[in-house]
Amino acid sequence: MDIVTLLGIAALVFGFGMVIFIHEMGHFLAAKWVGVRVEQFAVGIGPAIMSFRKGLGWRLGSTRSEYEALTDACLQQDGIRPAGCDGRYSEYQRSQAAARMGISETEYRWSWLPIGGYVKPTGQDDLRPNAEVARDDPHSFGAKSVGARMLIISAGVVMNVILAAVLFMVVFIIGFRVPPPLVGFVQPYSPAQEAGLLVGDRILYFDGRRQHDYTKLQLNVVLSRPKGSVPVIVRRGDSQQELWLEPRKDPASGLGFLAIGVDRAYDLAGNPRLDPAQIDPQKMLRPDEIVVAVDGRPIRFTDFAEFDRLLSQSFGRPLVLSVRGRDGAERQLSVQPEFADFFGSQPFQIAGLQPATRVLNVDEKSPAATHLQKGDLILGVGAAGRPVRPVGLEDFKAEIFRSGRANEPIRIQYQRAEDPPTTTEPVLPDLKLPGGHRGLGISLRWAVEDTTIAAVSADSPAAAAGITGGRIVSINSTPIQSWYDIHRELARGGAGEYVLLIASLDGSTSRHTLVLDERQAADVRAIRYTAAFGQRERIEPRQTSNPLTAAAWGVVETRDLLRGFYVTLRRLTQGTVSPTNLMGPIGIFHSGTFFAGRGPDWLIWFLAMISANLAVVNFLPIPIVDGGLFVFLVLEKIQGRPLSPRAQNAAQYVGLAIILSIFVFVTYGDIARLLNMG
């Protein structure tokens, strides 16, 4: 671990502490303002390293014992009897004696664990709200009006909201290096493609909101209406266009959020964040290299839209990239385009033809480890007791997950090399996977180098032509070697043209005539390609020298984050977002280390986000957090008296149980995700 990483982690720990410290500072200032005595204000948690109390000065450890001894002696000297039934002086009596002696009632302490802090007002106990023992003290929490106590309870949340806005303001003044709202990729069959978005478009407005960066765009898409089209204004070349699209859930993402099917822009240059040990020079750019030509034609390394056009015209043919390093040396790099995943859970198909599935890897813990091997061709699947049916990759995955949920074994038909097809014994998909699924623990991809037809989509041109399976031999007399060839030949034809396809099945050949209508021909041409060779994401600074503009941006950013958090919580309760997406302290810290590694601007942005989210979490109507205590005060105001101590205590312990249960759940999820990443 290098010094930069260590400094980033140290800054992250300090930042977390600052966010919690500011929250407690809000409670402290509000309590002081309404006249509630604050016995302690602690930076960090745990035993005190050192403390300060006006009138006593600095001390190692806590000043509490010395404060009690001095004030008790003063009260005894004045002949004042203890107010407590246990023979002890009350905090009110001690504070009066301390005032006469010039000693502050508040101890400021620095504790061992530098994480956050806490405030201890007299008479305010999360597990004993409105404690009667404090009501006889005019400077206790319980003796103040409902409005004053509401102010104290909500002040921490208010300070977190203010802190978030201020941190965002700081980020925008120093410059926030963010991916711009450029369309770097359009997913096939996505809302973006259906609306007519093109690679290279700059999204200026989404649903009436200005889009300053790609991160902002993602958030606004997630927060958009679940059902209904929204306007999108893009700059394309020198003109602006208004398009309408309808965000939809993308089940393939596993998150359950709304999406439109676009990706950010990537320059044709090496990614400096990649670990050099993970870079294969035969397949990837080095961090200091840029692409200067594709297949001998010059190209600017910033022209990702032109590269996407060349990808779409390649039909799987490898592209030869000429790359140049910082020292001026040039070399060539061969890049293999791959079919892009379709939006959502739609099966990959070309005119209804679905390729077979290739096994890329088998986990050693996989229930199918004794049956399947790397390189096997998956031909079909069937639940135990049912016939095996031919399936493509997406349907195969769906059947695995379905059987895993139902605790039902499956049989898999596969082919190894030139051997005849084989069907496994029943296998139970019971391996725990991310996202709460149970599966087989095998990596899969389309077998694009093999022309085997795994399945034929219903109501498709292929189904209408009577194709049921086998291997494709030729299309319009052109020999076919791969699914890239199939796509190229079918994309050449226009609507209404006849396409002659010859397939081989069980040693015999069959002739089929495909006819694509206008929409079907457009669907074939809409299939896209991707190529990953270590590119860096496009970054543009979002910055302003005007403090008022920065403040306005900060307020809007904070508002959107608060709104986004509440929308996510609502969708969690509706079941449209999985609880497995929640993060606990471990997951948040792990994410924080990633943002800290991206630079101080991203670290400050992350801390602003945490501050805003902490405000939301703290103000949820759950007993024991600020929101639950606020609800108690609202009920007290309505009925003119507090809830009974028994009712409040019971509610607080229920709230504590809820918080602990959530903590255990999210922590388990964090650990499971980290183990799967490892």
C-alpha positions as CSV (number, residue, x, y, z in Angstrom):
1,M,0.0,0.0,0.0
2,D,1.6,3.3,-1.1
3,I,1.7,6.6,0.7
4,V,-0.9,8.1,-1.5
5,T,-3.4,5.4,-0.7
6,L,-2.6,5.7,3.0
7,L,-3.2,9.4,2.9
8,G,-6.5,8.9,1.1
9,I,-7.7,6.4,3.7
10,A,-6.6,8.8,6.5
11,A,-8.5,11.7,4.8
12,L,-11.6,9.4,4.4
13,V,-11.5,8.5,8.1
14,F,-11.1,12.2,9.1
15,G,-13.9,13.1,6.7
16,F,-16.3,10.5,8.2
17,G,-15.5,11.9,11.6
18,M,-16.1,15.5,10.4
19,V,-19.6,14.6,9.0
20,I,-20.7,13.1,12.4
21,F,-18.9,15.9,14.3
22,I,-20.9,18.6,12.4
23,H,-24.1,16.6,13.1
24,E,-23.4,16.7,16.8
25,M,-22.3,20.3,16.6
26,G,-25.8,21.1,15.4
27,H,-27.3,19.5,18.5
28,F,-24.8,21.3,20.7
29,L,-25.3,24.8,19.3
30,A,-29.1,24.4,19.4
31,A,-29.0,23.2,23.0
32,K,-26.9,26.1,24.1
33,W,-29.1,28.5,22.3
34,V,-32.3,27.4,24.1
35,G,-30.6,27.2,27.5
36,V,-30.1,23.4,27.9
37,R,-27.0,22.4,29.8
38,V,-24.6,20.3,27.8
39,E,-22.4,18.2,30.1
40,Q,-20.1,16.9,27.4
41,F,-19.1,17.6,23.8
42,A,-16.9,14.9,22.5
43,V,-14.7,14.6,19.4
44,G,-14.5,10.9,18.8
45,I,-15.9,8.1,20.9
46,G,-14.7,6.0,23.8
47,P,-12.6,7.1,26.8
48,A,-11.1,10.6,26.7
49,I,-7.5,11.1,25.8
50,M,-7.6,14.6,27.0
51,S,-10.2,17.2,27.9
52,F,-10.7,20.9,28.5
53,R,-13.1,22.6,30.8
54,K,-13.1,26.4,31.3
55,G,-11.9,27.1,34.8
56,L,-10.0,23.9,35.1
57,G,-8.0,23.9,31.9
58,W,-6.5,20.9,30.0
59,R,-6.3,17.5,31.6
60,L,-5.2,14.0,30.6
61,G,-8.3,11.9,30.5
62,S,-11.7,13.4,31.7
63,T,-12.3,16.4,33.9
64,R,-15.5,14.9,35.2
65,S,-14.2,13.5,38.5
66,E,-12.4,16.7,39.4
67,Y,-15.5,18.7,38.4
68,E,-17.8,16.7,40.7
69,A,-15.3,16.8,43.6
70,L,-14.9,20.6,43.4
71,T,-18.6,21.4,43.0
72,D,-19.7,18.9,45.7
73,A,-17.2,20.4,48.1
74,C,-18.5,23.9,47.4
75,L,-22.1,22.8,47.9
76,Q,-21.2,21.1,51.2
77,Q,-19.4,24.1,52.4
78,D,-22.5,26.2,51.7
79,G,-24.6,23.7,53.6
80,I,-26.7,22.7,50.7
81,R,-28.2,19.3,50.9
82,P,-28.1,16.9,48.0
83,A,-31.3,16.9,45.9
84,G,-31.1,13.3,44.8
85,C,-32.7,10.4,46.8
86,D,-29.4,8.6,46.5
87,G,-27.6,11.4,48.4
88,R,-25.9,12.8,45.3
89,Y,-26.0,16.3,44.1
90,S,-28.0,17.0,41.0
91,E,-26.4,18.4,37.8
92,Y,-28.4,21.6,38.4
93,Q,-26.9,22.0,41.9
94,R,-23.4,21.4,40.5
95,S,-23.9,23.8,37.7
96,Q,-24.9,26.6,40.1
97,A,-21.8,25.9,42.2
98,A,-19.6,25.7,39.1
99,A,-20.9,29.1,38.0
100,R,-20.0,30.7,41.3
101,M,-16.5,29.1,41.0
102,G,-16.0,30.2,37.4
103,I,-16.0,26.6,36.1
104,S,-17.8,25.7,32.9
105,E,-20.6,23.1,33.0
106,T,-19.4,21.6,29.7
107,E,-16.4,19.3,29.2
108,Y,-14.8,19.3,25.7
109,R,-13.1,16.0,25.2
110,W,-11.0,14.3,22.7
111,S,-11.7,10.5,22.7
112,W,-9.6,7.5,21.6
113,L,-11.6,6.6,18.5
114,P,-11.4,9.6,16.1
115,I,-14.8,8.7,14.5
116,G,-17.5,11.3,14.8
117,G,-18.5,12.5,18.3
118,Y,-21.5,13.0,20.6
119,V,-23.3,15.6,22.7
120,K,-24.7,14.9,26.2
121,P,-27.4,17.4,27.2
122,T,-28.6,17.0,30.8
123,G,-31.8,14.9,30.8
124,Q,-31.7,13.7,27.2
125,D,-31.3,10.0,27.0
126,D,-32.1,8.1,23.8
127,L,-33.3,5.1,25.8
128,R,-35.1,7.2,28.4
129,P,-36.8,10.1,26.5
130,N,-38.4,12.8,28.7
131,A,-36.9,11.3,31.8
132,E,-38.7,12.6,34.8
133,V,-35.5,13.0,36.8
134,A,-34.6,15.9,34.4
135,R,-37.8,17.8,34.6
136,D,-37.0,19.4,37.9
137,D,-34.0,21.1,36.4
138,P,-34.8,24.3,34.5
139,H,-31.8,23.8,32.3
140,S,-32.5,20.2,31.4
141,F,-33.7,18.9,28.1
142,G,-37.0,17.7,29.5
143,A,-37.8,21.0,31.1
144,K,-37.9,22.9,27.8
145,S,-40.9,23.5,25.6
146,V,-41.8,21.1,22.8
147,G,-40.6,23.6,20.2
148,A,-37.2,24.0,21.9
149,R,-36.7,20.3,22.1
150,M,-37.8,19.9,18.4
151,L,-35.1,22.5,17.5
152,I,-32.4,20.5,19.4
153,I,-33.4,17.2,17.9
154,S,-33.6,18.5,14.3
155,A,-30.5,20.7,14.5
156,G,-28.1,17.8,13.7
157,V,-30.0,16.9,10.5
158,V,-30.1,20.6,9.5
159,M,-26.4,20.9,10.0
160,N,-25.8,17.8,7.8
161,V,-27.9,19.3,5.0
162,I,-26.0,22.6,5.3
163,L,-22.6,20.7,5.3
164,A,-23.6,18.8,2.2
165,A,-24.4,22.0,0.4
166,V,-21.2,23.7,1.5
167,L,-19.0,20.7,0.5
168,F,-20.7,20.6,-2.9
169,M,-20.0,24.3,-3.2
170,V,-16.3,23.8,-2.4
171,V,-16.1,21.0,-5.0
172,F,-17.5,23.2,-7.7
173,I,-15.1,26.0,-6.9
174,I,-12.0,23.9,-6.8
175,G,-13.3,21.9,-9.9
176,F,-15.1,18.6,-10.0
177,R,-13.5,16.3,-12.6
178,V,-16.6,14.4,-13.8
179,P,-17.6,12.4,-16.9
180,P,-19.6,14.8,-19.1
181,P,-23.2,14.0,-20.1
182,L,-22.0,12.6,-23.5
183,V,-23.6,9.5,-25.0
184,G,-20.6,7.1,-25.4
185,F,-22.7,4.0,-26.2
186,V,-26.3,3.2,-27.0
187,Q,-27.5,-0.2,-25.9
188,P,-29.5,-2.2,-28.4
189,Y,-33.3,-2.2,-27.9
190,S,-33.0,0.4,-25.1
191,P,-35.2,3.4,-24.5
192,A,-32.3,5.6,-25.7
193,Q,-32.0,3.7,-29.0
194,E,-35.8,3.7,-29.5
195,A,-35.9,7.5,-28.9
196,G,-33.1,8.1,-31.5
197,L,-30.2,9.0,-29.2
198,L,-26.8,8.7,-31.0
199,V,-23.3,8.2,-29.8
200,G,-21.7,11.6,-29.5
201,D,-24.9,13.4,-28.4
202,R,-24.5,15.8,-25.4
203,I,-27.5,15.6,-23.2
204,L,-28.3,19.2,-22.1
205,Y,-31.6,18.7,-20.4
206,F,-33.4,15.6,-19.0
207,D,-37.0,16.0,-18.0
208,G,-36.5,19.8,-17.8
209,R,-33.4,19.6,-15.6
210,R,-30.0,20.8,-16.7
211,Q,-27.4,17.9,-16.9
212,H,-24.0,19.1,-15.9
213,D,-22.4,15.7,-15.9
214,Y,-23.0,12.0,-16.5
215,T,-23.3,11.2,-12.8
216,K,-26.1,13.8,-12.5
217,L,-27.8,12.2,-15.5
218,Q,-27.8,8.8,-13.9
219,L,-29.3,10.2,-10.7
220,N,-32.1,12.0,-12.6
221,V,-32.9,8.9,-14.7
222,V,-33.3,6.9,-11.5
223,L,-35.6,9.5,-10.1
224,S,-37.7,9.9,-13.2
225,R,-41.3,8.7,-13.5
226,P,-41.5,4.9,-13.6
227,K,-44.1,5.0,-16.3
228,G,-44.2,7.8,-18.8
229,S,-42.1,9.5,-21.5
230,V,-39.8,12.4,-20.5
231,P,-38.3,15.1,-22.8
232,V,-34.5,15.0,-23.5
233,I,-32.8,17.9,-25.2
234,V,-29.5,17.0,-26.9
235,R,-26.8,18.9,-28.8
236,R,-25.9,17.1,-31.9
237,G,-23.2,18.9,-33.9
238,D,-24.2,22.5,-34.1
239,S,-27.9,22.0,-33.5
240,Q,-30.2,21.1,-30.6
241,Q,-32.9,18.4,-30.8
242,E,-35.7,17.4,-28.5
243,L,-36.4,13.7,-28.1
244,W,-38.8,11.8,-25.9
245,L,-37.9,8.5,-24.2
246,E,-39.4,6.3,-21.5
247,P,-37.0,5.1,-18.8
248,R,-37.5,1.4,-17.9
249,K,-36.1,-1.0,-15.3
250,D,-33.1,-2.9,-16.4
251,P,-33.4,-6.3,-14.7
252,A,-30.0,-7.3,-16.2
253,S,-28.3,-4.7,-13.9
254,G,-29.5,-6.5,-10.8
255,L,-30.3,-3.2,-9.1
256,G,-33.9,-2.7,-10.1
257,F,-33.4,1.0,-11.0
258,L,-34.7,2.8,-14.0
259,A,-32.3,3.2,-16.9
260,I,-32.3,4.4,-20.5
261,G,-29.5,2.3,-21.9
262,V,-26.6,4.6,-22.5
263,D,-23.0,4.6,-21.2
264,R,-20.5,7.4,-20.6
265,A,-17.9,8.4,-23.2
266,Y,-14.4,6.8,-23.2
267,D,-11.4,8.4,-24.9
268,L,-9.2,6.3,-27.2
269,A,-6.3,6.6,-24.7
270,G,-4.9,4.4,-21.9
271,N,-6.4,4.4,-18.5
272,P,-3.9,5.6,-15.9
273,R,-5.9,4.0,-13.1
274,L,-5.4,0.5,-14.3
275,D,-2.9,-1.7,-12.4
276,P,0.1,-2.1,-14.7
277,A,0.2,-5.8,-13.6
278,Q,-3.3,-6.3,-15.1
279,I,-2.4,-4.8,-18.5
280,D,-1.9,-7.2,-21.4
281,P,0.1,-5.2,-24.0
282,Q,-1.2,-7.5,-26.7
283,K,-4.8,-6.6,-26.0
284,M,-4.8,-3.3,-24.1
285,L,-3.4,0.2,-24.2
286,R,-0.7,1.2,-21.8
287,P,-1.5,4.2,-19.6
288,D,0.6,6.6,-21.7
289,E,-0.6,5.5,-25.1
290,I,-3.3,7.0,-27.4
291,V,-4.9,5.7,-30.6
292,V,-3.8,7.6,-33.7
293,A,-5.2,5.4,-36.5
294,V,-7.7,2.6,-37.0
295,D,-7.0,0.2,-39.9
296,G,-4.6,2.8,-41.3
297,R,-7.0,5.7,-41.2
298,P,-6.0,8.6,-38.9
299,I,-8.3,9.2,-35.9
300,R,-8.2,11.6,-33.0
301,F,-8.0,9.9,-29.6
302,T,-11.0,12.0,-28.5
303,D,-13.2,10.9,-31.4
304,F,-15.1,8.1,-29.7
305,A,-18.1,8.6,-31.9
306,E,-16.1,7.9,-35.1
307,F,-14.6,4.8,-33.4
308,D,-18.2,3.6,-32.6
309,R,-19.1,4.0,-36.2
310,L,-16.1,1.9,-37.3
311,L,-17.1,-0.8,-34.7
312,S,-20.6,-1.0,-36.1
313,Q,-19.2,-1.5,-39.6
314,S,-16.7,-4.1,-38.6
315,F,-19.3,-7.0,-38.1
316,G,-16.9,-8.6,-35.7
317,R,-13.8,-8.2,-37.9
318,P,-10.7,-7.4,-35.7
319,L,-9.7,-3.7,-35.9
320,V,-6.0,-2.9,-36.1
321,L,-5.2,0.1,-33.9
322,S,-2.1,2.2,-34.3
323,V,-1.1,3.5,-30.9
324,R,1.5,6.0,-29.9
325,G,3.2,6.3,-26.5
326,R,4.4,9.5,-24.8
327,D,7.9,8.8,-26.1
328,G,6.6,8.9,-29.7
329,A,7.1,5.2,-30.3
330,E,4.2,3.5,-32.2
331,R,3.0,0.0,-32.2
332,Q,-0.1,-1.9,-33.4
333,L,-2.9,-3.4,-31.4
334,S,-5.5,-5.8,-32.6
335,V,-9.0,-5.4,-31.0
336,Q,-11.8,-7.9,-31.3
337,P,-15.3,-6.3,-31.4
338,E,-18.0,-8.2,-29.5
339,F,-21.8,-8.1,-29.6
340,A,-23.3,-5.8,-27.1
341,D,-25.8,-7.1,-24.5
342,F,-29.4,-6.2,-25.3
343,F,-31.2,-3.9,-22.9
344,G,-33.0,-5.6,-20.0
345,S,-33.4,-9.3,-20.1
346,Q,-34.1,-9.6,-23.8
347,P,-32.4,-12.7,-25.3
348,F,-29.7,-11.9,-27.9
349,Q,-31.0,-12.9,-31.3
350,I,-30.6,-12.0,-35.0
351,A,-33.9,-12.1,-36.8
352,G,-35.0,-14.6,-34.2
353,L,-31.9,-16.8,-34.3
354,Q,-30.3,-17.3,-30.9
355,P,-26.6,-18.6,-30.6
356,A,-25.5,-21.4,-28.3
357,T,-23.9,-20.6,-25.0
358,R,-20.2,-21.2,-24.3
359,V,-18.9,-22.0,-20.8
360,L,-16.0,-19.6,-20.1
361,N,-15.2,-20.8,-16.6
362,V,-16.5,-23.1,-13.9
363,D,-16.2,-22.3,-10.2
364,E,-14.5,-25.0,-8.2
365,K,-17.5,-24.9,-5.8
366,S,-20.0,-25.2,-8.6
367,P,-22.6,-28.0,-8.2
368,A,-21.9,-28.6,-12.0
369,A,-18.1,-28.8,-11.6
370,T,-18.2,-32.6,-12.1
371,H,-20.2,-32.2,-15.3
372,L,-19.2,-29.0,-17.2
373,Q,-15.8,-27.8,-18.3
374,K,-14.5,-24.6,-19.8
375,G,-15.3,-24.6,-23.5
376,D,-18.5,-26.7,-23.4
377,L,-21.3,-25.7,-25.6
378,I,-24.7,-25.4,-23.8
379,L,-27.5,-26.6,-26.0
380,G,-30.5,-27.0,-23.7
381,V,-31.8,-27.2,-20.2
382,G,-34.8,-28.8,-18.4
383,A,-36.1,-29.1,-14.9
384,A,-36.0,-32.6,-13.4
385,G,-38.9,-34.6,-14.8
386,R,-39.4,-32.3,-17.8
387,P,-37.9,-32.6,-21.3
388,V,-34.8,-30.7,-22.1
389,R,-35.5,-27.7,-24.3
390,P,-33.1,-25.7,-26.5
391,V,-32.3,-22.3,-24.9
392,G,-30.1,-19.3,-25.5
393,L,-27.9,-17.7,-22.9
394,E,-30.4,-15.4,-21.3
395,D,-33.1,-18.1,-21.1
396,F,-30.5,-20.5,-19.7
397,K,-29.6,-18.1,-16.9
398,A,-33.3,-17.4,-16.1
399,E,-33.9,-21.1,-15.8
400,I,-31.0,-21.6,-13.5
401,F,-32.2,-18.8,-11.2
402,R,-35.8,-20.0,-11.3
403,S,-34.7,-23.5,-10.3
404,G,-32.4,-22.1,-7.6
405,R,-35.4,-20.2,-6.1
406,A,-37.6,-23.3,-6.3
407,N,-34.9,-25.6,-5.0
408,E,-35.5,-27.7,-8.1
409,P,-32.7,-29.7,-9.9
410,I,-32.1,-29.2,-13.6
411,R,-30.5,-31.2,-16.4
412,I,-28.2,-29.6,-18.9
413,Q,-27.5,-30.7,-22.4
414,Y,-24.0,-29.8,-23.7
415,Q,-21.5,-30.7,-26.3
416,R,-17.8,-31.0,-25.8
417,A,-15.5,-30.5,-28.8
418,E,-16.7,-32.9,-31.5
419,D,-18.4,-35.3,-29.1
420,P,-22.1,-36.0,-29.5
421,P,-24.4,-33.9,-27.2
422,T,-24.6,-35.2,-23.6
423,T,-27.2,-34.5,-20.9
424,T,-26.1,-34.3,-17.3
425,E,-27.6,-35.9,-14.3
426,P,-29.9,-33.6,-12.2
427,V,-27.9,-30.7,-10.7
428,L,-29.3,-28.4,-8.0
429,P,-28.4,-24.7,-8.5
430,D,-27.7,-24.0,-4.8
431,L,-24.5,-21.9,-4.9
432,K,-25.1,-18.5,-3.3
433,L,-24.5,-15.7,-5.8
434,P,-24.5,-11.8,-5.5
435,G,-28.0,-10.3,-5.7
436,G,-29.6,-13.0,-3.6
437,H,-29.6,-15.5,-6.4
438,R,-28.7,-19.2,-6.2
439,G,-27.0,-20.7,-9.2
440,L,-24.3,-22.9,-10.6
441,G,-21.3,-20.5,-10.4
442,I,-20.3,-20.8,-14.1
443,S,-19.3,-17.9,-16.5
444,L,-21.1,-17.9,-19.8
445,R,-21.0,-16.1,-23.1
446,W,-22.5,-16.5,-26.5
447,A,-20.6,-19.0,-28.7
448,V,-20.2,-16.5,-31.6
449,E,-17.5,-18.5,-33.3
450,D,-19.9,-21.4,-33.6
451,T,-22.9,-21.2,-35.9
452,T,-25.0,-23.5,-33.9
453,I,-28.6,-22.3,-33.4
454,A,-29.5,-22.8,-29.8
455,A,-33.1,-21.5,-30.0
456,V,-35.5,-19.6,-32.3
457,S,-37.6,-16.8,-30.9
458,A,-41.3,-17.0,-31.4
459,D,-43.0,-14.8,-34.0
460,S,-39.7,-14.0,-35.6
461,P,-38.5,-14.2,-39.3
462,A,-36.5,-17.3,-38.4
463,A,-39.6,-19.0,-36.9
464,A,-41.7,-18.0,-39.9
465,A,-39.0,-19.6,-42.2
466,G,-39.3,-22.9,-40.4
467,I,-35.9,-22.9,-38.8
468,T,-35.7,-25.1,-35.7
469,G,-32.0,-25.7,-35.1
470,G,-28.8,-27.0,-36.5
471,R,-25.8,-25.1,-37.8
472,I,-26.0,-22.3,-40.3
473,V,-23.9,-23.1,-43.4
474,S,-24.5,-20.2,-45.7
475,I,-26.6,-17.1,-46.4
476,N,-27.3,-16.1,-49.9
477,S,-24.5,-18.5,-51.1
478,T,-22.0,-16.8,-48.8
479,P,-20.3,-19.3,-46.5
480,I,-20.9,-18.6,-42.8
481,Q,-18.2,-19.1,-40.2
482,S,-19.5,-17.1,-37.2
483,W,-22.4,-15.1,-35.9
484,Y,-20.6,-12.0,-37.0
485,D,-21.0,-13.3,-40.5
486,I,-24.7,-14.0,-39.9
487,H,-25.2,-10.4,-38.7
488,R,-23.3,-9.0,-41.6
489,E,-25.3,-10.9,-44.3
490,L,-28.7,-10.3,-42.7
491,A,-27.9,-6.6,-42.2
492,R,-27.1,-6.2,-45.9
493,G,-30.7,-7.0,-47.0
494,G,-33.5,-4.5,-47.0
495,A,-37.1,-4.8,-46.0
496,G,-39.0,-7.2,-48.1
497,E,-36.0,-8.9,-49.7
498,Y,-35.7,-12.7,-49.7
499,V,-32.7,-14.2,-47.9
500,L,-31.7,-17.8,-48.6
501,L,-30.4,-19.6,-45.5
502,I,-29.0,-23.1,-45.6
503,A,-28.7,-25.0,-42.3
504,S,-27.2,-28.4,-41.4
505,L,-28.9,-30.6,-38.9
506,D,-28.1,-34.3,-38.1
507,G,-26.0,-34.7,-41.3
508,S,-28.6,-33.3,-43.7
509,T,-29.1,-29.7,-45.0
510,S,-32.3,-27.7,-45.2
511,R,-33.1,-24.5,-47.2
512,H,-35.0,-21.7,-45.6
513,T,-36.2,-18.3,-47.0
514,L,-36.3,-15.4,-44.6
515,V,-38.2,-12.2,-45.3
516,L,-37.7,-9.2,-43.0
517,D,-40.2,-6.4,-42.8
518,E,-39.1,-2.8,-42.2
519,R,-39.1,-3.0,-38.5
520,Q,-37.3,-6.4,-38.4
521,A,-34.7,-5.2,-40.8
522,A,-34.1,-2.1,-38.6
523,D,-33.8,-4.4,-35.5
524,V,-31.0,-6.4,-37.2
525,R,-29.2,-3.2,-38.1
526,A,-29.7,-1.9,-34.5
527,I,-27.4,-4.6,-33.1
528,R,-24.2,-3.0,-31.7
529,Y,-20.7,-3.9,-30.9
530,T,-18.3,-3.1,-28.0
531,A,-14.6,-3.3,-27.6
532,A,-12.7,-2.9,-24.4
533,F,-8.9,-2.4,-24.6
534,G,-8.2,-0.3,-21.4
535,Q,-9.6,3.0,-22.4
536,R,-9.9,5.9,-20.0
537,E,-13.2,7.6,-19.4
538,R,-13.7,11.1,-20.7
539,I,-13.4,13.7,-18.0
540,E,-14.4,17.4,-18.0
541,P,-14.1,19.8,-15.0
542,R,-17.4,21.2,-13.7
543,Q,-16.2,24.4,-12.2
544,T,-17.1,28.0,-11.5
545,S,-15.3,31.0,-10.0
546,N,-18.6,32.6,-9.0
547,P,-19.4,31.6,-5.3
548,L,-23.1,32.3,-5.9
549,T,-23.3,29.9,-8.8
550,A,-21.3,27.3,-6.8
551,A,-23.7,27.8,-3.9
552,A,-26.7,27.4,-6.2
553,W,-25.3,24.2,-7.7
554,G,-24.5,22.9,-4.2
555,V,-28.1,23.5,-3.0
556,V,-29.5,21.8,-6.1
557,E,-27.1,18.8,-5.7
558,T,-28.1,18.4,-2.1
559,R,-31.8,18.6,-2.9
560,D,-31.5,16.0,-5.6
561,L,-29.5,13.6,-3.3
562,L,-32.1,14.0,-0.5
563,R,-34.9,13.4,-2.9
564,G,-33.1,10.4,-4.4
565,F,-32.6,8.8,-1.1
566,Y,-36.3,9.1,-0.2
567,V,-37.3,7.8,-3.6
568,T,-35.0,4.8,-3.1
569,L,-36.5,4.1,0.3
570,R,-40.0,4.3,-1.1
571,R,-39.2,1.9,-3.9
572,L,-37.6,-0.4,-1.4
573,T,-40.9,-0.6,0.5
574,Q,-42.7,-1.1,-2.8
575,G,-40.4,-4.0,-3.7
576,T,-39.2,-2.4,-6.9
577,V,-35.7,-2.0,-5.6
578,S,-33.9,-5.0,-3.9
579,P,-32.7,-4.5,-0.3
580,T,-29.5,-6.2,-1.3
581,N,-28.5,-2.8,-2.9
582,L,-28.2,-1.3,0.6
583,M,-24.7,-0.6,2.0
584,G,-23.6,-0.7,5.6
585,P,-20.5,0.9,7.2
586,I,-18.1,-1.6,5.6
587,G,-19.5,-1.1,2.1
588,I,-19.6,2.7,2.6
589,F,-16.0,2.7,3.7
590,H,-14.9,0.5,0.9
591,S,-16.7,2.8,-1.6
592,G,-15.1,5.7,0.1
593,T,-11.6,4.3,-0.5
594,F,-12.4,4.1,-4.2
595,F,-13.5,7.8,-4.3
596,A,-10.6,8.9,-2.2
597,G,-8.3,7.3,-4.8
598,R,-9.9,9.4,-7.5
599,G,-8.7,12.7,-6.0
600,P,-9.7,15.3,-3.4
601,D,-12.7,16.5,-5.5
602,W,-14.3,13.1,-5.6
603,L,-13.6,12.5,-1.9
604,I,-15.3,15.8,-0.9
605,W,-18.2,14.9,-3.2
606,F,-18.5,11.5,-1.5
607,L,-18.5,13.1,2.0
608,A,-21.1,15.5,0.9
609,M,-23.3,12.6,-0.3
610,I,-22.7,10.8,3.0
611,S,-23.7,14.0,4.9
612,A,-26.9,14.3,3.0
613,N,-27.7,10.6,3.4
614,L,-27.0,10.8,7.1
615,A,-29.5,13.6,7.4
616,V,-32.2,11.4,5.7
617,V,-31.4,8.3,7.8
618,N,-31.3,10.3,11.1
619,F,-34.7,11.8,10.3
620,L,-36.5,8.6,9.5
621,P,-39.5,8.0,11.9
622,I,-37.7,5.1,13.7
623,P,-37.5,5.3,17.5
624,I,-34.0,6.0,18.8
625,V,-32.9,8.1,15.9
626,D,-33.6,11.8,15.6
627,G,-36.7,11.3,13.5
628,G,-38.3,8.9,16.0
629,L,-37.6,11.4,18.9
630,F,-39.2,14.1,16.8
631,V,-42.3,12.0,16.3
632,F,-42.6,11.6,20.1
633,L,-42.5,15.4,20.4
634,V,-45.1,15.8,17.8
635,L,-47.4,13.4,19.6
636,E,-46.7,15.2,22.9
637,K,-47.7,18.5,21.2
638,I,-50.9,17.1,19.9
639,Q,-52.1,15.4,23.1
640,G,-50.7,18.0,25.5
641,R,-48.6,15.5,27.4
642,P,-45.7,13.1,26.7
643,L,-46.4,9.5,25.9
644,S,-46.0,7.3,29.0
645,P,-42.5,6.4,29.9
646,R,-43.4,2.8,29.5
647,A,-44.7,3.3,25.9
648,Q,-41.6,5.4,25.0
649,N,-39.2,3.0,26.4
650,A,-40.8,0.1,24.6
651,A,-40.8,2.0,21.3
652,Q,-37.1,2.9,21.8
653,Y,-36.1,-0.7,22.3
654,V,-38.1,-1.7,19.3
655,G,-36.3,1.0,17.3
656,L,-33.0,-0.3,18.7
657,A,-33.9,-3.8,17.5
658,I,-34.8,-2.5,14.1
659,I,-31.5,-0.6,13.8
660,L,-29.4,-3.5,14.9
661,S,-31.2,-5.9,12.5
662,I,-30.6,-3.5,9.6
663,F,-27.0,-3.2,10.6
664,V,-26.5,-6.9,10.7
665,F,-28.3,-7.3,7.3
666,V,-26.3,-4.6,5.5
667,T,-23.0,-5.7,7.1
668,Y,-23.6,-9.3,5.9
669,G,-24.3,-7.9,2.4
670,D,-21.2,-5.8,2.5
671,I,-19.0,-8.8,3.5
672,A,-20.6,-11.0,0.9
673,R,-20.0,-8.5,-1.9
674,L,-16.4,-8.0,-0.8
675,L,-15.8,-11.8,-0.7
676,N,-17.4,-12.2,-4.2
677,M,-15.2,-9.3,-5.5
678,G,-12.2,-11.0,-4.1
